[in-house]
C-alpha cells in the first residue's frame, strides 16, 4: 500500500462529515450579531451610515407592505377602507411614532423594547418574559418572510407575461423564493444597505407614478367618486356608524405599522455625531428619531392615497380570493392605467422589495436569537453559528407556508398579532420609563397609547386567532428548547474572567508557598470565630487534612441565579482568625469550580477543595441547583470540574466529609 493511495470509503466518510460540520458551524454568535440586516450590530470600527440610507434598510420591511396592505384594507373595511386607513394613520403618528421615539432614547444601541422590559423584572420572571416576547418577535419576522414571499408569488402569477404553467403555482413559487432566501444567507449576506437604497428608491418612485396616475383618473372621472360615496352611504346610514365601523375594523390593518420595531433595531447602523459616546449617543438618537418620523410620514401618505385610489377605482369583487387585485391592488392599477410593460416593471420592483423584506426579517432573527438566548444559557451549542439557525428558520417558514397554503390574506392575522404584541410591549415599556422619571403627563399619554394597542391586540386575536396560535407554537418551542439547553449547560463553568483583589492575591500567594492550596467551601453568611474553628476542626478530621496545611475558606454569594455567566471578582480578608476568599456568582458549584480552575493555572499546582455532604433528597437538591444555584454543592462541583477538565491528573481534587 503506497502513501498516495486513495482513501478507503470508511476513511473518507469521517473526513466528509468533518468538512460538513466545519462548514455548518462556521460563524459564531459574535459574528451573527454583525450579520448585515435591520437588526445587525455594527463592528466598533464601523462609522455607520446617514440616517436616510438606514431608513431604506428599515423601509424594505415597512414600505414593502404597500404590496398587500391596500388589498387587505379593502377586504377588511370594504368601501370604508379610506376611513379605516385614516384611523390607522392617526394611531401611527400619534401612537406608534411617539412610543418608538421614546424607545430610541431609552435603548440607543439597538436592543429595542424587549431589553427595556427585561430590566423591569428581576430573576427568572424577567427571563421568562423575554422568552415569551421572543416568541412573538419570531412570529412577526417569520410571517414577514412567508407573507412577503406569498405576495411576491401573487405578483408573478398575475403578470400577463407570466408563462401559463405558472398559473396557480403560488405555493411552489413561494417555496422557491424562500429557498433562494435561505441560500443567500447560507452563502453570506453583504452590502444590505446599498441594495436597500436602490430597491426602496425605485419602489417608492414607481408607486408615486402609479398613485399620481390613479388620482388623475379619479379627478377626470368624478362619477367614480360619486358612485363610491353613494355606495358607502347606502351601506352605512349615518356618519357615526361609518366611524364606528372604521374603529372596529382598523385592527385588521395593523400590519401597516410593521416597520417601527425594525426602526429602533437599526440604530447601531446610524452614524450620529462625531461627539457621540457609547453612554451618550445624542446624535444617533436624534437621527434615529428623524428616521422614524420621516418613514412614518412617507408611509402615512402612501397608505392614504393608495387606499383612496384602490377603493374608488377597483371593483370590490376583485379584492376577494381569486380576484385580480387580491394581494396586489396597486399592481392592478399599474397594469390597468399604465400598460402591461410598466405594470411588469412595477411587478418586478414589488417582487424584489418583498423578497428583500424577507431577507431583512431573516437578518433580524439571526441577530435577535443570539442576542438573548446564549446570554441566558438557553441556546444549544449549534445556535452559536449562522447556518444551523438559517436552516431551522427556513424549515419553520416552509411549514408556515404549507399551513396557510401560501395565502396572503390568511397570514395577515398572524402578522398583525406579532406586530401588535411588540408595539404593546414598547408602549408599556415607554409608560414605565417616563413614570419612573416623574413625567406625569407623558405617563398618561403613553398609558392611553398602551390601552389602545391592548384593545387592538385583543380585537385582532379574537377575530383572527391564527396569529396567537402561531405565536404560541413559537413560544412553546423557544421555552422547551431554552430550558433543555439551560439544564444541559448548567454544568459548565459559567464564568468569564476571574480576578482577585490585592488581599485575595496575597492570601493565595502565601498559602501556595506552603504547598498545594487547600480550599474549604463554606456557607456565605457571617460566622463567629467559634463556628469557623468548629468548621475547620470538622473538615480536618473528616477529610484528613494535614494539621500543618494552611486553609483558605471560599464563600460564594448568589446575586441572581437566573443569570448564566458572570465575571468573577474574588475578595480576600482575614477575620475571626481565618483567611477568607469571598465571591459573587450565578451558582455556587460553578463558581467554586471556576475559581479552583483559575487557582490551578495561577499557582501551577492542582488545588484541593473540601466539602460537607448536605442532608436531603438528591432530586430536590438538583432542582434547587437549577433554580436557585445551590443545592448539593459537592457532587455538582465535581461534575462541573469533570466536564471542564478531561485530564484527571490536572483536575482539582474534591474531598467530601
N, C-alpha and C positions, 0 to 999 in steps of 0.2 A: 504494500500500500504506500503510495507516494504522498508527500505532504501537500501536493497540489490537487489531489483527487477531490471530486465534488463531494459536498456534504451528503450524508445519508438523509432520507426523509425524516427520520426521527430527530436528527440533529438540526435540520432546517426549520422544523416546526417551532421549537422554542425561540429560535432567532427571529422568525417572523412575528411570533407573539410578542417578543420583547420590543421589536420595532413598532408594532401596532400600539402597544401600551405607551411607549415613549411619545408617539405622535398624539395619542388621545389625551394624555395628561400634560402636554406642553402648555405652558401659560398658567401660572399660579394665580391665586386670588388677587395678589398685589397688581398683577397685570390686567386682570379683568376690570379692576377699578379705573384703569386708564383706557378701557375699550371705547373707541370713538362712538358717540351716540349721545342722545339727550341727557342720559344720566352718567356720562363718563366723567371721571375725575381727570384733572389736568395735572401732568407732572409739574413739580415745583419750578423747573426751569422754563416751563411754558408761560408765555406772557399773555395769553388769551386773545380774544377777537373783539372787534367792535360789536356793540350790543345789537345792532340791526342785523348783523350777519348771524349772530347766535339766535336771534328771533326767527330766522329762516329754519334753523335746526329745530326749534320748537314748532314752527309752522308746518313741517311735514306731517305732524300729528294733528295739530289744531286746524289748519286751513284745509287739509285733505277731507275733513268731514263735509265740506261743501259737495263732495261727490255723491253723498247719500242723504244728508240732512234735509234738504228741501222735500225729497220724496217721502221720508219718514214723517216729516211735519204734516204733509198733506194727508197721509194715511191716518195720522193721529187726530188731527183737528179738522180735516176736510176743508170747507170753504172758510173756516175761521183760522186757517193756518197763519196768515199775517198777524192777526191779533195775538195768537198764542206765541208767535215769534217775538212780538213786542214785549210780552211778559218775560220771555227768556232773556232778551237783551237787557231789560231792567234788572233782572237777577244777576246777569253777568257784570254789568257796570256798577251796580250799587251793592252787590253781594260778594261775588267771587273775586272781583278785582281788589276791593279793599282788604279782603281776607289774605290774599296771596301777596299783596304789598307788605302786609304785616309779617307774613311768613318769611319773606325775603329779608326783612330786618332781623328777625329772631333767629334765623338759620341761614347765615350768609355763605355757607360752604357746601350747599347742595344737599344737605341731609333731609330737608323738607319737613312736612308736618309730622311725619312718623317719629322723627327724632325729638321734636318738641314734646310730643305726648309721652315718649319714652322717659323723659326727665321728670314727668309728673308723678309716676307711680314707682315706688321702690320695690326691691326684692323681686320675687318671681312674678308678681302681678304685672310689673312693667314688661317683663319678657313675654308673658302670655299675651298681653295686649298688642305688643308689636307683632307677634306671630299672626294674630288674627288680622291685623291691618295688612300684613304682607300677603295674606290670602286674598284680600280684596284688591290690593295692588296688582297681584298676579292675574286676577280676573280682568282688571282694566287692561293690562298690557297684552294678555293672551287674546282677549276678544278684539283688541285693536288689530292684532295680526290677522286673525281669522276673518273678521268682518271686512277689513280693508281688502284682503285678498279676494273675498267673495264679491265685493263690489267691483273690483278690478275685472273679475271674470265676467260680471254682468255687462261691463262696457265692451269687453271683447266680443261677447256673443251677439250683442245688439248692433254692432257695427255692420253696416250694409256690405262692406268689402270683406267681411269675415267669411272663410270657406264654409260651405253648407255642413260639412262634417263637424264643425264646432258648435252648431246649434244644439241647445240642451246639454252642452258639455260643461256646465258651470262647475260641477263637482271636480272634474278632472283638471280643469284649468286652475281652480283654486288650489288644489293639491300640488299642481306643478309650480305655481307661484310660491307656495310655502316651501317646497323642496329647494327651489332656487334661492330663497331667502336663507335657508339653513346652510346651503352650500357656500354662500358668500361668507357667512360667519365661521364656518369651518376653515375656510381659506384665510380669512382675515378681513377686517373692515376698516378702511382708512379713508382719509380725506372726506369725512362725512359733511363737514360744514360747507366745503366748496360745492359739493353735489347738491346740498340742500338749498343753497342760494340760487343756483341755476333752476332747480325744479320749482321752488316756490315763486321765483320771479316770473318764469314762463307761465305757470299755472294761474297765478293771480292776473297776469296781463290778459290771458285768454278769457278768464271769467269776466273781466271788465268789458271786453269786446262783446261777449255774449249778453251780458246784462244791459249794456247800452243799446244794443240792437233790440232786445226784448222790450225795454222801456219805450223805445221809439215806436214799436208796433202797437204797444198799449195806447200811446197818445194819439197815434194816427187812426186807431180804431176804438174810439171811446165807447162804442157799443159793447165792447167786451167788458169794460169796467161796469157798465150799467147792468149787463147780464149777471156778472158776478155779484154785484150788490143786491140785485133783486132776488137772486137765488139764496143768498145768505140771509136776508131779512125774511124771506119766506120760511126758512128753516127755523129761525130764531126770532120770536115776535118782538122782543124788546132789547135795547142796548145792554141792560143789566144782565139779561140772560146770556147775551154774547160774551160779556166779560166773565160771567160765572163759568161758562163752559171753557173759555180760554184758560182760566185759572186752574180748572180741573184737569185739563189735558196737557198743560205745559210740562209736567214731569216726564212725559214721554219724549220730550225734545231735549232732555238734559244732556245728551251726549254731545250737543253743540258747545259744551263748556269743557271739552276733554283736554285742552292744552295747558291748563294752569299748573297742575302738579308737575308736568314736564318743564314748565317755565321756570320754576324755582329750582328744579333739579339741575338745570344747565348753568347755574350761577358760577361754578368753577371755570366755565368757558369764557365768561365775560371779563374783559380787560380791566376795567376800572381806571383808577388814577395811579400815577407813579408814587404818590404818597400813601397809598393803601398799605396797611399792615394786616397780618393774619387776624389779630384781635379786633381791629377797626377798619374793615374794608369799605369805607364810606362811599368811594367811587363805584365800587362793584354793586353795592346796594342801590345807589341812585340809578345806575344804568340798567340794572335788572328791573327796577320799577318802570323805567322808560319802556323796556322790552314788553313787560306785561300790559302796560296801558296801551301802547301802540297796537299790539296784537289784538287786544280786546276791542279797540275801536274799529280796526280794519275788519275783524270778523263780524262785528255787530252790523256794520254797513252791508257787508255781503249777505248776511243772513236775512236782513230786512228786505233788500231788493230782490234777492233770489226767491224768497217766499212769495212776495207780491207777484213777480213775473210768472213763476211756475203755477201759482194758484189761478191766476187770471187767464193765462194762455193755454194751459194744458187741461184737457178733459179729465174729470175726476177718475173715470174708469181706467185711464192709462197709468195711474199710480198703483193700481192693485197688482197682486201677483200675476205675472204673465203679461202685464201691460208694458208698453214700450218705454214708459217713464219710471218704471219701478226700479228704485235704487240708482237712477241716472237722470234726474229731472233736468238739470242744466245741460247735460249732453243731448237730451231730446230737443231742447230749444236750439242748441248749436247746429244740429243736423237740419232742423225744420226751417230755420231762418237764415243760415249762413252757408248752406250747401254741404254735400257729403264730404268733400275734400277737407273743408275747415272742420267739420264735425269729427272727421277721423283724426286730424291733428289734435283736437281737443280730447278725444278719447285716449290717444297715446299719452298726452300730458297727464290726464287723470289716472290712467293705469300706472304711470311711473311714480306719481306722488303717493298714490295709495300703497303701492308696493314699498316705497321708501318709508311710509308711515309704519308699516310692519317692521322694517329694519330698525327704526327708532325705538319701537316697543321692545324688540329683541335686545337691543343695546341697553335699554332701561332695566330689563330683567337681569341681564348679565352683570349689571353693576349694583342692583338693589339686593339681590340674594347674598353675594359675598360681603356686602357691607354690614350685614347684621348677623347672619347665621354662624359664620365661623367665630365671630367675637363671642357668641353665646356658647360655643362648643356644640352647636346644634346642626352642624353640617357634616355629612360624611366626607371622607378624605377626597373623593373624586370631585366634589363641588369646588375644590380649590383651583380647578382647571376650567377653561372656557369650553372646550369641545364637548365634554360629557354633559355640561349644562345645556348646550345648544341642542344636542340630541334629545335630551329629556324634554325641553320645551317644544321641540318640533313634534315629538310623539304626542304631547298634550294638544298641540294645535291641530294635528290630524284627527285626533279623537273628537275635539270640539266641532270641527268642520263636518265630520260624518254625523255627529249627533244632530246638528242643526241643518243638515243637508245643504250646506253652503248657501243658506238663505240670509240675506242682509236683514230683512225685517225681523226675523225670528231672533237674531242675535242682538238686536238693539237694546232689548230689555236687560240682558246680562251686561252689556257695555255700560248702559246708564247706571246700573247698580254699582259697579266698580268705581265709576267716576264720582257718583254722589257720596259714597262712603268716604272716599278720600277728601272730598270737599267738606263734608260734615266734620271729619276729624280735624281738618285745617281750621275751620271756623271755630270749633270748640277750643282748640289749642290757642288760637288768637284771643278768644274771650278770656281764657285763664291768664294769658300773658299780660294783657292790659289791666286785668283786675289786680294782679299782683303788683303792678306799678301804680295802683291807686287812681287810674283814669276812669272815673265813674261813667261819663257819657260814652266813651268808647266801649266800655263793658256792656252797656245797654245796647248799643248799636250792634256789636258783634254777637251779643246774645240773641238779638232778633234775627240776625242772619242765620245763626245756628238753628233757631227754631224753624225757619223757612226751609233750610236744607233737610232738617229732620222730617218735616212734613212731606217734602218732595221725595225723599228716600222711601218713607213708609208707603206713600201712594204708589210709587213705582214698583215696590216689592209686592204689594197686594195685587196690582193689576197684571204684573208680569213676573211671576215667581221664578222663572228660569234663571234670572240673574243671581238670586240668592242661592239657588241650588248649585250653580257652577261655583260660586264663591265658597260655599260650604265644602264642596269637594276639594277645592284648593286648600282651604283652611285645615280640613281633616288630614290631607296628605302632608302638609307642612308640619302640623303638630306631631303626627306619628313619626315621620322621618326625623324631625328635630329631636324629640325625646329619645328615640332609639339611638341617635348619634350621641346625644349627651350621656346616656348610660354607657355606651361603648367607649367614649373618650374620657369618662370620669376617672379612669385610672392612669391618665397621662400626668406628667409633672405639673402642667397648668401654671407655669411660672415663666415670666420673661427674664429680665435681668435680676440678679441677686447682688445687693450692695450691702456694705457694713458701715456703721458709723465708727468714729475713732475709737470709742471704748470697746465696741464689739470686736474690732480688728485686733486691739491689744490683748483682750482676753483670749482670743483664739490663738494668737501667736504664742502667748505664754503657755497655754495648755499644750499646744502642739510641740513645744520644746521638750516636753516630758514623755513624748511618745504618741501613739495614735489617739485621736480625740475620742473622748467618751461623753456622749450626749444623753442626758436624761430628759425624756419627754414628760412635760408636767402640765397640769391644768393651768390655764392662764390667769385665774383670779389671784388677787393678792393673798399671800400666805404669811403666817408668823414664822419666827425663827424656829420654834419647836416643830412646826409642820414640815419645814424644809429639812430639818435634821432627821425627823422620822422617815420622810420620803427617801433620803439618801441612805439611811441605815437599811431600810427595807430593800432597796434596789441592790445594795452591795451584798446582802445576804441571799436574796432570791436569785440573782443572776451572776453571783460570784465575781463581782468587780473587785479587782485588786485593791487592797486598802490604801496603797500609796498612789493610786491613779487619780489624777485631777479630773473633776467632773464639771461639766457645763450644763446648766438647766436650759432647755429650749421650750419656750411657751408661745403658742400660736393663738392669736386673736382673729376671729372671723368677723369681717366687716359686712360682706354681702355674699352669702353662699350661692346666690344665683349667678354671680359673675364667674366666668370661666378661667380667664387668665389675668394675672396681675404682676406688675414688677414688685419685687420684694426688697424691703429695706430692713435689715436686722439691726436692732438697737441693743447695746450692751449696758449692764450696770452691775454693781456689787451691792447687795442688800441682804439683810438678815443672815449674813455670814455665808452666802452662796454667790456664785457667779452666774448671771442670767443673760440669755440671749432671747430677745422678745421681738416678734414679727407679726404683721398683719397679712392675712392671705385669704383666698376664697374657700379653702378647705384644709382641715388640719393635716390629714395624711399626705396630701400632695405637697403642701408647703414644707412639712418636715422632710419629705423625700428630696425636694428641690434644694433645700439648704444642705442636706447631707451630701448630695452630689457635688454641690459647689464647694463644700469644705474639703472633699476629697481632692478636687482639682486644685484648690488653693494650697493645701498642705502637702500634697503628693503622697499621702497615706490614706488608707481606707478607714473611715471613722466607724465607731460602734455606737449604736443607739439602743437605749434601754426603755422598755415599756412595761406597764402592768396590764393584765387582762381586765376587760370590762365585763361586769355582770349583765345578763340579759340575753334575749333571743337573738340569734345571728341575723335573722331576716329583718327584725325591727332595727338593728344596728345598721344594716345595709341601707334601708330606707332613710334612716337619719343621715347617713353619709351622703346619699344622693340629693337630699332636700336641704339639710342643714349644714353639711360639710364636716360633721364629726363622726359619731358612732364608734364602732370598734376600730381604733386607730392602728393598732399594731399590725394585724394581717393585711389591712389595706395599704399601709405604708410599704410593707414588704412587696406586695403585688405591684405597686407603682414603681418601686426600685427595680423589680424583675423586668418590667417592660421597658424601663428606661435604660438599663444596663444589662445586655445579654451575657456579658462575661462575668461568671460568679466570682472570679478572683478580684475583680475591680468593683464589685458591688458592695456598697456599705452594709455592714452587718446589723442585723436586727435581733435583739435579745428580749425575751418576754418572760416575766416572772409573776 
